[in-house]
Structures are given as C-alpha cells and as structure tokens.
Amino acid sequence: MTLEELVLCVLNKSNSETVNIEQNSSNDQVYTIEQVIDKYSFFTRYSLNKAIQEENLPYFKIGNKKYFKKSEIENWITNQKDYRC
C-alpha cells in the first residue's frame, strides 16, 4: 500500500486532527495546509504556498488537497535555517 493510499484510507475512516502513519518503523504525522499553519506559527497561507512553489517544500496530493509529512517540514525548516544563517 502506498503512502497516499494509506492516508486516503485513514481519512475516509476518521475525522481526527492528525493522521498517524507508519513508515520505515517510525511514526510520521501528516498535516493538511490548515494544520501546518496552526502548528508552525510563522506560516501563513501565502507563505506556505510560496514555500511550496519557490523553495521546494515537499508535499503530496490526494485529489486536490495537499498534505505534508511532519518530518519533511522539519527537515525543510532546518535546511532553510542553515541556508539563511
């Protein structure tokens, strides 16, 4: 089962705020755009879309919705700090 199929399956069965998936023996959380903005206060909808388009913030789509893996967001943030400092 692919990551996208798993997320779709879980989203269809649950309305929870955060979807937990298991990958490579570690838990990774998947966030929607709204959840990313809530969790990371420096993101606005505009800055998140800009990060996706111009700064290669990783995401995946199911239908027309974008989802973000917590580990990939945190790695991206770390890389941005290294780049800008």
N, C-alpha and C positions, 0 to 999 in steps of 0.2 A: 504494500500500500504506500503510495507516495505521500509526502507531507501535505500537499494540497487536498488529496482525498481524505486524509485523516481529519484535517481541520474542517472540511465541509461536513463530514460525518458528525463530528462533535458539535458543530454549530447547529446542525439540524436537530440534534437531540437535547441541546442545552442552551439556556439563555444567560449563562454565567458571564461575569465581567471579564474574566481572563481565561483563556483556553490553555490548558496544560497539555503538552505533547511530549512523548518520549523519543529521543533521537540520540544515537551513539551513547547509550547508557546514562544520559544525563537529562534532567528536566529543563525544558526551554519554554518560556512563555511566548505566546503570540498575541499581539495587540492590534486593535483597529486604529485608525487615524485618531479618533477621539480619545482613545486610551493612551496613546503616545503623548498627545497634547496634555492630558491630565497628569501623567506620570512625570514627564520631563517639562518643567515649567518654562524653560527657555524656548520651547517650540510653540509657535502659533500655526494656524492652518497654512498661512502664507509661507512662513519659514520652513515648515515641513515639506511643502510642495517644492520649494526652491532647493532644499537639500536633496530631494529625490531627483530633480531634473538636472541640477548643476553640479552637485557634489557627490553623486552616486550613492546615496543612502539606499541600502538594499531593502527590497520588499518583494512580496509576491501577490498575485491577484487571484481571487476566486470570483468569477463573474466580473462585476465591475467594482468590487470592493478590494481595497489594498490592505494587506496585513504585514506586520513587522515582527521579526523574531527579536526578543529581548537581547540575546547575546550579540546579534548583528548590530543592533542600535548602539549597545555599549562599546563594541569594538570600533564602530564608526566614530563615536564621540571621542574615544581615546586617540584615534588616529588624527582627528581634527585638532585636538589639543596639541599633539606632537607637532603637527604641521604649522600651527599658528604661533607657537611659543618660540 
